[in-house]
Amino acid sequence: MSHAAIRVENLVKVFGRRFRGAGDVRAVDDLSFAVERGSIFGLLGPNGAGKTTTLRVLTTLVRPTSGHASVLGCDVATQSAEVRRRIVVVIQEHAAELLLSVRENLLTFARFHGLRGADIRRRADRIMDDFGLASDATRKVQDLSGGTRRRVQVAKAFMVDTPVVFLDEFSTGMDPILKRSVMELLRREAERGRTIVLTTQVLSEAEELCDDILIIDKGRQIARGDLNALKLLTERLYEVTMTFERVPADIDAVLSAYQPLRVRVNHSSVHVALKDEESRVLQLVTSLAARGHVLRIEINGASLEDIFIELTQKGAAS
């Protein structure tokens, strides 16, 4: 038996423009990939890259123009009902049931998936605690803020045990403490064998969570692999963090000679991303260290954000 939970082969999705003279939009363009069971898979790309369209095809919300896609062996076009029984979906534009309370949203969702009884009510109470929703349990969703509504949507994914979960920008509206808690819940679900497919604009989330990452642009693959494999695709990218007793006054002048990709000064810490030879990176660190009392130095390879920018810029230029 194949270990792949999801298979995509030469997938194409074309949308016709409604206005005279406007060409068709090729949102997904000959995309192929597989997602292993029990993994957390990140589908990343800039706005308009085709991420959400790909999710909509995989979750049977739109039909592919050509190519094939399957979830747990079921074809998304010809066996859509079977696919829907095996998945749970949280896509940005999908609203919770606005006229129901938070608790009824969770219970109704569980009943829709054929679940009943006291265990489901206990699960709803536990999940509301996990998502900081207990105090809003009896409030109608229409009366909640946008961020709290989003929490209700994501919480639904934990009410059922479908083997595959699709999450589109799951952390929207979550504070950092809740987001970290939800990320830990997602890791536990993957350890239990659930396959999780997510998109996110917050690349640090993907860097922490994902076992496997696919970066797409204009509907096509531009990179694929785990974080270490992606780092091998980008040469001479470094991140330097230095914490000073007091940030040197002439730091901008020093950094300008190295043409950094990104600079961020946070209180007494300086974070620099740059593309250069290793010897030049060490030269920069030495130069900065000579200008102030250094409390901490850290040099790392590229972050996922740097890799993403590098690869998508290459794709745009080609």
Secondary structure, 3 states (H helix, E strand, C coil): CCCEEEEEEEEEEEECCCCCCCCCEEEEEEEEEEEECCCEEEEECCCCCCHHHHHHHHCCCCCCCEEEEEECCEECCCCHHHHHHCEEEECCCCCCCCCCEHHHHHHHHHHHCCCCCHHHHHHHHHHHHHCCCHHHCCCEHHHCCHHHHHHHHHHHCCCCCCCEEEEECCCCCCCHHHHHHHHHHHHHHHHCCCEEEEECCCHHHHHHHCCEEEEEECCEEEEEECHHHHHHCCCCEEEEEEEECCCCCCHHHHHHCCCCCEEEEECCEEEEEEECCHHHHHHHHHHHHCCCCEEEEEEEECCHHHHHHHHHHHHHHC
